[in-house]
Amino acid sequence: MSATLLLYPRYAPRRVRGVRLSIRIGIVATVVFAVLAWSAPPLGAVLASGSSPVPPTATGPDELKAAETSMQDGGGPASTLANVTHVTPEARYGAGMAYDAKDGYVVLFGGFAPYSYCNKTSCIYTVTPLNDTWIFEGNHWKRLDLSTHPPARFDAGMTYDAADGYIVLFGGNGSAGCFPCSSFHPMNDTWTFAGGSWTNVSSAVAPPARAEPSLAYDASDGYAVLFGGVVWTPNGTLYKSDTWTFSAGLWTRVNRAVHPSARAGASMAYDVNDSYVLLFGGRNRSGYLNDTWRFHADGWTEFASRVAPSARQFGDLVDDPAGGQVMLFGGFDGTARFWGFLTDTWLFKKGAWKEDFTTTVPPQARDDSGVAFDAGRGYVLLFGGRTWNLGSSPGGFLGDDWYFVRSAWGETPFVAPGARQGAAMVYDARDGYLLLFGGYYGPAAAVTFGDTWTFRDNAWTESFLAVHPSNRTQASMAYDPKDGYVVLFGGIGPNGGYLNDTWTYAGGAWHKLTTPSAPSPRAAPSMTYDASDGYVLLFGGSHRAGFYSLTLNDTWKFAGGTWSRIHTGPRPPSRSDAAMTYDAKDGCVLLFGGQYGLRGGYSGTYNDSWTYARGRWTNVTPASSPSSRSDPAFIYDPRDGYVLMFGGNAQGKGLQELWTYSGGAWTMYTGLLPWSLVGRYLASIAFLPSEKHVILYGGAESVGFQLGDTWSYADGTWTAL
């Protein structure tokens, strides 16, 4: 039986017990350490013995030829081979991974993986770059069979370009037309991915070819930033120190006197909280690095960090907006512990590093994984990588999924709607759960959602429905007990358009209604069920008026599937984003606050209180009232017998205030609130009778910083779920 073992130079300086190594073995990075004590047999010995690290599957010559052809094309194994049928990506390292905000899923491309193919007389063992494309949606992987795609590669730069609405992939270490391959070459082609398709946008002006570049989208400046990388030449290894930006399909060189030193394998991500690109570590001719830099407004600045992670390359760095931080995990530093692979977790916030010792059991030590923040689910997703443990997977290649949320690692996905503001939420009495729909995450990677979630027994569940309202934020939703369904109206779509469609939800299904009349298109109207009068009540909102949005003060009712305008006498002044709920104790609808004037122009907020009963509005503002605000969380709490109000928007900042309303009077809570229950606005809130407590979800702490936490409230106490 013959065997082919592929080695390739990485030129990564490595020191172990005083021995410097400059070769990285493609089949597994640590076989060279087999001279040390080891519980598992070295892979070289396994191959020499004629046994396979992957259980061989007998195939005929035609199938083996098909495998060779597929490998030559860079697509990995042919689909006819039973031993390589996968419902998740194969184990690999060096894959590109990014969240596609426009399409609402994580995208993974390429990487470097091991394969074995056997018939009754021979086996082929090799490692190969890949060119497969996978998406991660709804906590599941799905492979896309695409006729057009980038050539096979690993260690490319990949990021989502929010300004242009697509994923950008550049460079990497590639090969094509060889099987097995004995050499690889850096690349400099540029590809974009949108709507499930790849497009080659390579141009004459582009960064020179390289592998292991760092690439991240700079949301504050509106372009992607590329730095560094490595190429191998007959004269030796050349590390890069150039900076490029990519915008509207064009590359531009940024020449600055101050910049990080030449390096490859550095970790780079955008820090949403601090509004700059963050770069850490990497390697160069001298060894591994642990300096920290930021890129903002076309310029580099080094941080003078007294505390920082140890020097390393290929650490997994990602922005974690759900936790308000940038997270770094693992990497490779060439030391003896775990043969150089790291398993520590670090958090970067407000310009400072801090090691996270509070985390649960972390992933196995590794480097060069795929990592992205899944905005649709509200967690960091880490896939695969390269490790030291031969027993974990063929050749130390990993194919596992890990999830990071609230400083906790887990192999089971944290199921929740994800960080967002402006989602509609209400209790569905017919079906016995809370219903949440839509919302918005941004602006760094703006996403307007169209997903449906339910909550009961303290757990979130996503409903994957073929028919549902279009993606939107700041829609209004109320439960109509007389007709036995949830009613959803209006909102703002992904393109900024204002909506006035009406949907009902019952029995786990959405239905679009066609009504003879309806309120005009609008966002953020106030809506609740008026139990005294027996209909859904809608008031105000804002509608588009050229570049701006004007606020409204019309009143509508919805009953029996029909909208009717109510012409009342005195009524609240025009406003949007006001809080409104039915106060069962006092037997009327209560409205508070809101925003007036031009949304996007001159505007202000109210702090007045109004009641609605028997078709009439009444101003009931007491002398002592909460301060002016818009978008507070507002709900009647039947367990405690009062209207509950938390937070609100005060000039772009979320308030951390708790108020109750009962018998015509406001009362402010003066005790201590949990420190992690941060001030917020545009949060979702509803009362869940089965649990006898109020549920609060998400919202925004400030502009561009959305939350994805779940809280319960009962008997004056908040509890994080």
Secondary structure, 3 states (H helix, E strand, C coil): CCCCCCCECCCCCEEECCEEECCECCCCCCHHHHHCCCCCCCHHHHHHCCCCCCCCCEECHHHHHHHHHHHHCCCCCCCCCHHHCCCCCCCCECCEEEEECCCCEEEEEEEEEEEEEEECCCEEEEEEEEEEEEEEECCEEEEECCCCCCCCEECCEEEEECCCCEEEEEEEEECCCCCCCCCCEEEEEEEEEECCEEEECCCCCCCCCEECCEEEEECCCCEEEEEEEEEEECCEEEEEEEEEEEECCEEEEECCCCCCCCCECCEEEEECCCCEEEEEEEEECCEEEEEEEEEECCEEEECCCCCCCCCCECCEEEEECCCCEEEEEEEECCCCHHHHEEEEEEEEECCEEEECCCCCCCCCCEECCEEEEECCCCEEEEEEEECCCCCCCHHHEEEEEEEEECCEEECCCCCCCCCCECCEEEEECCCCEEEEEEEEECCCCCEEEEEEEEEECCEEEEECCCCCCCCCECCEEEEECCCCEEEEEEEECCCCCEEEEEEEEECCEEEEECCCCCCCCEECCEEEEECCCCEEEEEEEEEEECCEEEEEEEEEEEECCEEEEECCCCCCCCEECCEEEEECCCCEEEEEEEEEEEECCCEEEEEEEEEEECCEEEECCCCCCCCCCECCEEEEECCCCEEEEECCEECCEECCCEEEEECCEEEECCCCCCCCCCCCECCEEEEECCCCEEEEEEEEEECCEEEEEEEEEECCEEEEC
